[in-house]
C-alpha cells in the first residue's frame, strides 16, 4: 500500500505507523465520568469501506496525517496533515 505524504511524496506504508480512528469523538476534558472515556479509548468499530485514520510517517518527516482509505481494498484516496490539536483539518 502506498500513502501520499504531503511533505515527502508517495511512500510505502511500511514507513508509517497506524495511530487510530480519526472519526472517534473525544469526550470534553471536563468529563469526569469513566464510561465516556472507556468508550473513547477502548471501544472501536471495525468499519468496512471508506474510513478516516490517523497515521504517523515515522520513517520520514514524522508528521501526523489523516488518511482516507478503503479498509477492504486498501486504496488510499487522500492524505493530509493533521491540523492544530489533532483535529485533522
C-alpha positions in Angstrom: 0.0 0.0 0.0 1.3 3.5 -0.9 0.4 6.6 1.1 0.9 10.0 -0.4 2.7 12.1 2.3 2.1 15.8 1.7 5.7 16.5 2.8 7.7 13.6 1.4 5.6 12.4 -1.5 4.4 8.9 -2.3 5.8 6.4 0.3 5.3 2.7 1.2 3.0 2.1 4.2 6.0 0.4 5.9 7.3 3.9 6.6 4.2 4.7 8.7 2.6 3.7 12.0 -1.1 3.4 12.3 -2.4 5.7 15.1 -6.1 5.0 15.2 -9.5 6.0 14.1 -9.7 9.7 13.0 -13.5 9.7 13.4 -13.7 9.0 17.1 -15.1 11.9 19.1 -13.2 12.7 22.3 -15.3 13.5 25.4 -14.9 17.0 26.8 -11.8 17.3 29.0 -14.1 18.3 31.9 -15.9 14.9 31.7 -15.4 13.1 35.0 -17.5 10.0 34.4 -15.4 7.0 33.4 -17.9 5.5 30.8 -17.4 8.1 28.0 -13.6 7.8 28.4 -13.8 4.0 28.3 -15.8 4.1 25.1 -13.4 6.6 23.6 -10.3 4.7 24.4 -11.3 1.1 24.2 -14.4 0.6 22.1 -13.7 0.9 18.4 -15.7 0.0 15.3 -14.1 -2.1 12.6 -15.6 -0.4 9.5 -15.7 -1.9 6.1 -15.1 0.5 3.2 -14.0 4.2 3.2 -12.7 5.4 6.5 -10.5 8.2 8.0 -7.5 7.1 10.0 -4.5 8.7 11.8 -1.1 7.6 10.6 2.4 8.9 11.5 5.2 9.0 9.0 7.8 7.6 11.5 10.5 6.7 8.9 10.2 10.1 7.1 9.1 13.5 8.1 7.5 12.2 11.4 4.3 14.2 10.6 0.8 13.0 11.6 -1.6 12.5 8.8 -5.3 11.9 8.3 -5.6 9.2 5.6 -8.8 8.5 3.8 -8.7 4.9 2.5 -10.9 1.9 1.8 -10.3 -0.7 4.5 -11.4 -3.6 2.2 -9.2 -2.8 -0.9 -6.5 -0.6 0.9 -7.0 2.0 -1.8 -5.8 5.3 -0.5 -7.8 8.3 -1.7 -6.0 11.2 0.1 -3.7 12.1 3.0 -3.5 15.5 4.7 -1.5 16.8 7.6 -3.3 16.8 11.0 -4.4 20.3 11.9 -4.0 22.1 15.3 -4.6 20.0 18.4 -5.2 16.8 16.3 -8.4 17.9 14.7 -7.5 16.5 11.3 -8.1 19.7 9.4 
